[in-house]
Amino acid sequence: MLSRVANSLYWMSRYIERAENIARIVDVNLQLLLDMRSLDEKQLIAYWKPIVIATGDEEAFFKAHPHATGAAVTEFLVFDKENPNSLIQSICQARENARMVRDQITLELWEELNRLYLFVRSPQAREVWRRSATEFFQEVKSSSLHIIGIINATLIHNEGWWFVQAGQFLERADKTTRILDVRHESLPERGLPQSISPDEALGWSAVLRSCSAWDAYKSINSADVHPRRVAEFLLLSDHFPRSVRFCVNELNRALRRISGVAEGRFSNDAEKLTGRFLAELQFSSIEEIFDVGLHKYLDDAQLKLINIGDALFRAYIFQSFDNPDEFHMVQQEEQQQQLKSLIIHR
């Protein structure tokens, strides 16, 4: 597979996952604040600022906005075309990457992704948003999940599909750590909290909802919401498909299917770093994590995921060439793929 094709499939998947995560986290925070109508402006900012920090866009946000008000944060994360990680830009980037490999994906996938792209860029999207933000986010979430289903049901499960899986689960693991980190200021720097207030319990339940984990969590822990149990579920569960452990395990599986290297060995840094992180998750306890400090642990986890992404790029996307003949051969292959794509479009 050409590295250009692998790169586009990988980023198409990451951007779809990113858009769906933004939709969930903003929607849940809006609904949470409906139950807290008595909050003043300063208290409301305390609920919106962590959302911006969690997405990793704090610096860009405060260059454009003096305060993290609800209107400023939602506009920045949802509709801002200058923010490369906004919901609308994520969908646009997903669609652009899909367009670049149109001959590698199915008609069903292209049509649904294009439909979502046209919706978020249309005046109708703003009208739906003004009428009901929840309705707008439901449209994005439903379409994103539909796209993921189409990918699994209609794409050939070959090397390209495994790059799609790698992108999806790397992005999902990263966003789960960031959503969980939203509530770290309510915790002691190290160790478990002894008890939490009803408002804090409501905040931790919002974390679960932001990860689409509320119903799954209740099936195991009933409605008893405590930071220890929430963190354990979202970090260490080996059955919940949005937990960090589950995602890293799937990422590890995808990388090994791409390279053909069995467990216990590695052929590149991406496999080595992923396998090491997975082993840490498999043999860690939640008490050990809180002893380190949840915020510090999540920061370290995000750095590990960033390093895995960089290593994956070096291993499969960025290719160095030892001789000119090899470089010209890859150029010819890419030109043939581009010509094939033009013929299909016609």
C-alpha positions in Angstrom: 0.0 0.0 0.0 1.2 3.5 -0.8 2.1 5.6 2.2 -0.1 8.4 0.8 -3.1 6.0 0.9 -2.3 4.7 4.3 -2.0 8.3 5.6 -5.3 9.4 4.2 -7.2 6.4 5.6 -5.6 6.8 9.0 -6.5 10.5 9.2 -9.9 10.1 7.8 -10.7 7.7 10.7 -9.0 10.0 13.3 -11.0 13.0 12.2 -14.3 11.2 12.2 -13.6 10.0 15.7 -12.5 13.5 16.8 -15.7 15.1 15.5 -17.9 12.6 17.4 -16.0 13.1 20.6 -16.3 16.9 20.4 -20.0 16.5 19.8 -20.4 14.4 22.9 -18.3 16.4 25.3 -19.9 19.8 24.4 -23.4 18.4 24.4 -23.0 16.8 27.8 -21.6 20.0 29.3 -24.5 22.0 27.9 -27.0 19.5 29.4 -25.1 19.5 32.7 -25.3 23.2 33.1 -29.1 23.1 32.6 -29.2 21.5 36.0 -27.2 24.4 37.5 -29.1 27.5 36.5 -28.1 29.4 39.6 -24.4 29.6 38.7 -22.9 33.0 38.1 -20.6 33.9 35.2 -17.4 33.1 37.1 -18.7 29.6 38.1 -19.8 28.9 34.5 -16.3 29.7 33.3 -15.0 27.1 35.7 -17.1 24.5 33.9 -16.2 25.6 30.4 -12.4 26.3 30.7 -11.6 22.6 31.5 -13.3 21.6 28.3 -11.0 23.8 26.2 -8.0 22.5 28.2 -9.1 18.9 27.6 -9.1 19.4 23.9 -5.5 20.7 23.9 -6.5 23.9 22.3 -6.2 26.3 25.3 -3.4 28.5 23.7 -5.3 29.0 20.4 -8.6 29.7 22.3 -7.2 32.4 24.5 -5.5 34.1 21.6 -9.0 34.7 20.2 -11.2 34.9 23.3 -10.5 36.7 26.6 -12.8 34.4 28.7 -14.0 30.8 28.4 -17.7 31.7 28.3 -20.2 29.1 27.1 -20.9 31.0 23.8 -17.1 31.4 23.1 -16.2 27.8 23.8 -19.0 26.3 21.9 -18.4 28.5 18.8 -14.6 27.7 19.0 -15.0 24.0 19.4 -18.0 23.5 17.0 -18.0 26.0 14.2 -14.7 27.9 14.2 -13.0 27.4 10.8 -9.8 28.8 12.1 -9.6 26.1 14.8 -8.2 23.0 12.9 -9.6 20.7 15.6 -13.1 22.1 15.7 -16.0 19.8 14.9 -16.7 21.3 11.5 -13.0 21.3 10.5 -12.6 17.7 11.6 -15.5 16.6 9.4 -14.1 18.7 6.5 -10.6 17.1 6.9 -12.2 13.6 7.2 -14.0 14.2 3.9 -10.9 15.6 2.2 -8.8 12.6 3.2 -11.6 10.3 2.0 -11.7 12.2 -1.4 -8.0 11.6 -1.8 -8.5 7.8 -1.6 -11.9 7.7 -3.2 -10.9 4.5 -5.1 -10.1 2.8 -1.8 -13.4 3.3 0.0 -17.0 2.2 -0.8 -19.8 4.3 -2.3 -21.8 3.9 0.9 -19.0 5.4 3.0 -18.4 8.3 0.6 -22.1 9.2 0.4 -22.6 9.3 4.2 -19.4 11.2 4.9 -20.3 13.6 2.1 -23.8 14.0 3.5 -22.5 14.9 6.9 -20.0 17.3 5.4 -22.7 19.1 3.4 -24.9 19.3 6.5 -22.4 20.9 8.9 -21.4 23.5 6.2 -25.0 24.4 5.3 -27.2 27.2 6.7 -29.5 24.5 8.0 -26.8 23.4 10.5 -26.9 26.8 12.2 -30.7 26.8 12.2 -30.8 23.4 13.9 -28.1 24.6 16.4 -30.1 27.7 17.3 -33.3 25.6 17.7 -31.7 22.8 19.7 -28.0 22.2 20.2 -28.8 18.7 21.4 -30.5 17.9 18.1 -27.5 19.2 16.2 -25.1 17.1 18.1 -27.4 14.1 17.8 -27.2 14.4 14.0 -23.4 14.5 14.1 -23.1 11.6 16.6 -25.6 9.4 14.7 -23.9 10.1 11.4 -20.4 9.5 12.8 -21.5 6.1 14.3 -23.2 5.3 11.0 -19.9 6.0 9.2 -18.0 3.7 11.6 -20.5 1.0 11.0 -20.3 1.4 7.2 -16.5 1.2 7.5 -16.7 -2.1 9.4 -19.4 -3.6 7.2 -18.4 -2.6 3.7 -14.6 -2.1 3.5 -12.4 -5.0 2.8 -10.6 -5.9 6.0 -7.2 -5.6 4.4 -4.1 -3.5 5.2 -6.0 -0.2 4.6 -8.8 -1.2 7.0 -6.2 -1.8 9.7 -4.8 1.7 9.2 -8.4 2.9 9.7 -8.6 0.9 12.9 -5.3 2.3 14.1 -6.4 5.9 13.6 -9.8 5.3 15.3 -8.5 3.7 18.4 -5.5 6.0 18.8 -7.8 9.0 18.6 -10.3 7.4 20.9 -7.8 6.5 23.6 -6.4 10.1 23.5 -9.9 11.7 23.9 -10.9 9.4 26.7 -7.8 10.5 28.7 -8.6 14.1 28.0 -12.3 13.8 28.9 -11.3 12.1 32.2 -8.8 14.8 33.0 -11.6 17.5 32.9 -12.4 16.7 36.6 -8.9 16.4 38.0 -9.0 19.7 39.8 -11.7 18.3 42.1 -9.3 15.6 43.3 -6.3 15.6 45.6 -2.9 15.8 43.9 -2.2 12.3 44.9 -4.4 9.5 46.5 -8.1 8.8 46.4 -10.7 11.3 47.6 -12.5 10.1 50.7 -16.0 11.4 49.7 -17.6 13.6 47.1 -20.5 16.1 47.1 -23.7 15.6 45.1 -22.5 18.3 42.6 -19.2 16.5 42.2 -21.0 13.2 41.6 -23.0 15.0 38.9 -19.8 16.2 37.3 -18.3 12.7 37.3 -21.5 11.3 35.8 -21.1 13.9 33.0 -17.6 12.5 32.4 -19.1 9.1 31.8 -21.8 10.5 29.5 -19.1 12.3 27.6 -17.5 8.9 26.9 -20.9 7.2 26.1 -20.2 5.2 29.2 -23.0 5.9 31.5 -25.2 2.9 30.8 -22.2 0.5 30.6 -20.9 1.9 33.9 -24.3 1.5 35.6 -24.5 -2.2 34.5 -21.4 -2.9 36.6 -21.4 -0.3 39.4 -25.2 0.7 39.5 -25.6 4.4 39.9 -22.9 4.8 42.6 -20.6 7.4 41.0 -17.2 7.8 42.6 -13.9 9.0 41.0 -12.1 5.8 41.7 -14.7 3.7 40.0 -15.1 6.1 37.0 -11.3 6.3 36.5 -10.9 2.5 36.8 -13.7 1.9 34.3 -12.5 4.4 31.7 -8.8 3.5 32.0 -8.5 -0.2 32.8 -11.7 -1.9 31.6 -10.8 -4.6 29.1 -14.4 -4.9 27.8 -15.7 -1.3 27.4 -14.8 -0.2 23.8 -13.9 3.4 24.9 -11.6 2.6 27.8 -7.9 3.4 27.3 -6.9 -0.3 27.8 -9.4 -1.6 25.3 -8.4 1.1 22.7 -4.6 0.4 23.2 -5.2 -3.3 22.9 -7.1 -2.8 19.5 -4.3 -0.4 18.4 -1.7 -3.0 19.2 -3.7 -5.6 17.2 -4.0 -3.3 14.2 -0.3 -2.5 14.1 0.6 -6.2 14.3 -1.8 -7.0 11.5 -0.2 -4.3 9.4 3.3 -5.6 10.0 2.6 -9.3 10.4 4.8 -9.4 13.6 3.5 -11.7 16.4 3.0 -10.7 20.0 6.2 -10.6 22.1 8.2 -9.1 19.3 8.3 -5.8 17.4 9.5 -4.5 14.1 9.2 -0.7 14.7 8.9 1.8 17.5 5.2 2.1 17.1 4.7 -1.6 18.0 7.3 -1.4 20.8 5.7 1.7 22.4 2.1 0.4 22.0 3.0 -3.0 23.5 4.8 -1.4 26.4 1.9 0.9 27.2 -0.6 -2.0 26.9 1.5 -4.1 29.3 1.5 -1.2 31.8 -2.3 -0.9 31.6 -2.8 -4.6 31.9 -0.7 -4.8 35.1 -1.6 -1.5 36.8 -4.2 -1.1 39.5 -6.3 2.0 40.0 -4.8 2.5 43.5 -1.3 2.7 41.9 -2.6 5.3 39.4 -4.1 7.5 42.1 -0.9 7.2 44.1 0.9 8.7 41.2 -1.8 11.3 40.8 -4.6 11.0 38.2 -3.7 14.2 36.4 0.0 13.3 36.2 -0.9 9.8 35.0 -3.2 11.1 32.3 -0.6 13.6 31.1 1.9 10.8 30.8 -0.7 8.6 28.9 -1.3 11.4 26.4 2.4 11.8 25.8 2.7 8.1 25.2 -0.1 8.2 22.7 1.5 11.2 20.9 4.8 9.3 20.7 3.0 6.2 19.3 1.4 8.4 16.6 4.8 9.9 15.8 6.4 6.5 15.6 3.6 5.2 13.4 4.1 8.1 11.0 7.9 7.4 10.8 7.3 3.7 10.3 4.7 3.8 7.6 4.0 7.4 6.3 7.3 9.2 6.1 9.6 7.1 3.9 13.3 7.8 3.4 14.8 6.5 0.2 18.3 5.0 0.0 18.6 5.5 -3.8 17.1 7.6 -6.6 15.6 4.5 -8.4 13.5 3.7 -5.3 12.2 7.2 -5.1 11.2 7.3 -8.8 9.5 3.9 -8.5 7.3 5.3 -5.7 6.6 8.4 -7.7 5.4 6.3 -10.6 3.1 4.2 -8.3 1.5 7.4 -6.9 1.0 8.8 -10.4 -0.7 5.6 -11.4 -3.0 5.7 -8.4 -3.9 9.4 -9.1 -4.7 8.5 -12.7 -6.9 5.7 -11.6 -8.7 8.0 -9.2 -9.3 10.6 -12.0 -10.8 7.9 -14.2 -13.1 6.7 -11.4 -14.3 10.3 -10.7 -15.1 10.8 -14.4 
